[in-house]
Amino acid sequence: MTTLNDRPNTALLVVDVQNGVVADAHERDAVVANVAALVDKARAAEIPVVWVQHSGEGLEKGSAEWALVPELTPSPAEPLIEKSYGDSFEDTTLESVLADLKVGHLVVSGAQTDACIRSTLHGAFARGYDATLVSDAHTTEDLTKWGAPSPAQVIAHTNLYWGHQTAPGRTAGTVVTEEVAFKTGV
């Protein structure tokens, strides 16, 4: 379990599911549908949903590219964390929001697998959080022209290594959307 004291709760973290981030993403529609299903499950179980939104080159705050995809609508009561680095914890209010919610376990979804998802998973784990990656609810764009593996390979590799991630006092792993079962109030 988490190495953070008095943090028994779980939260769903939705990272960068923005128009400009997922426009050309691998299996975009299926991944967005899985994220939407996770949001519905979390809300039904009264699990906090925490949204993360990236700003930067090509994602100017307030632009159409910066906006979350139309299929996903945060509730006004759900925290929205604005970031400008890959790790959703870096120079943001995410840690204080999670502390206030007594969250020690994150269920992670979103984009991009090979950037903000990996950075946030590692950032969470290094900070003492348990971190579960939803294996069919994250995606990336095709970066093969710059020497990267195909998006399907990037996603598969991330799922493989995160499924075997270990550290003292913390848990990691992967789960498919269908098998995510949030417990009410935890």
N, C-alpha and C positions, 0 to 999 in steps of 0.2 A: 504494500500500500504506500501511498504518498509519504514522503519524508517531511511534509509540511504539517505543522501542528494545528490541530483543531480545524481541519479542512476535509470534512466527510462528504462533501457534495460533489456532484458531477455537473458539467456544463457542456453544451454543444457549441463548438467554435466553428463559425462559418467564415472562411478566409477568402477574401478577394474575388467573390463571384460577381464580377463587374463586367459590364458590356465590353470594354476594351481589353479585358484580361481573357475572357472566355470566347470571344467572337469566333476565333479559328481553332478552338481547343478540340482535342481528340474526344469524340463521343460526347460533345457538348450537351445535347438535349437529354441524353440518358443520365449524365452526371448531375445536371441541374435538377432533373426530376428526382433523383436520389437524395440530393440535398434538401429539396422541398419535402420529401417524405420524412427525412430526419427531423426537420423543423417541426412538422406536424406531430411526430412521435414525442419530441421533447416537450412541446407545449402541452400535449395531452397528459403527460406525466408530471407537469409542473417543474420541469428541468429548465434552468436558465439557458437561453440562446444568446450567445454573444457574437455580434457581427464585427468583422474587420474589413476596412476599406482602405486601399492603398492610393496614395497620391504620388505623383512623380512625372517624369517625362512620358508624354503620351496619355497620362491620366491626370489631367489638370482638374483640380477640385472644382466641382460644379458642372463639368462637361458631361456630354452624353456618354463618353467612354468611361468616365469615372463612376457613373451611376451603377448601382446594383442592377442585375438583370431583372426584367419586368416580372418574371415568374416568381421572384422572391420579394417579399415585403416584410421588413422588420416591424414588429409591434412597437409603438411609441415607448413602451415600458422596457424594451430590450436594449441593453447597452450596445452602442456602436463605437468601435475603437478606430480612430484614424491613425494611419501609419505611413511612414515613408522609407522604411527599411524592410528587408525580407522577414526578419524575425518579428512577429507581431508583438513581442514584449519590448523590443528595443525602442526606447525613447517614446513610450506610449503610456496610457493609463491602464493597460490590460491587467497588470499585476494587482493594482489597488482595487480594480473592479472585481477580480476573482477573489481577492482577500475578503472584501465586503460580503460576497456571496458564499464564503467559506468553501470554495471550490478547490479540491485537490486532484481531481481527475478530469481531464479534457478528452472529449470525443471530437476528433478533428476531421473537417471536410473542406473542400474548396479548390483553390488554384494558386499558383501553378505548382505542380508536383515537385519539379526540380529546382524550385526557388523558394517561394514563401511557405509552402507546405513543409518541406524538409527543414527549413530554417526555424519555423515555429515549433515543429515537433522537437527538434534538438534543443531549442531555447527552453521549452517547457520542461523537458526531461532534466536538463542541466540545473534548472531552478527547483527541482524536487517534485514536480507534478508526475502523476501517472498519465500516460498519453496513449490513447487508442486511435489509430488511423482507420477510417472507414474506407475499405479497399476499393469500393466501386463508386465512391463519392468524392474523388479528386481527379484532376486532369491537368494537362499541359498542352501547349502548342507544339507544332513540329519545328524543331530546331536542328534537323539533320544537316541543313546546308552549312551549319557552323561546326559540324563534327559530332553532334550529340546523337545518341541512339534514337530510334523512332519513339514517338510518344507512348505507344503500347509497351515498349521495352522499358522506358523510364518509369512508367507506372508499375509495371510488374516487378522491377528491381526494387523500387521503394517499398512496395508491399512485402516483398521477400525479406529485405533486411529489417524493416520495422517489426515484422512478425517475430523476429529473433533478437530484438534489442533487449539488453539487460543492464541493470545497474543496481547497486545495493539499495534496498528499501523502496524501490519503485517498480512499477509494472508498465510494460508496453505491449503492443500487439496490434493485430488487425482484425476487423470484423466486416462482413458485408452488410449493406443497408437492411436487408430483410431480417437479419439476425440481431440487430440492435434492439435491445429491450431496456429502455430507461425505467428505473424503478421510481415510482411516484415519490417526490419530495427528497430525493437523494442525488 
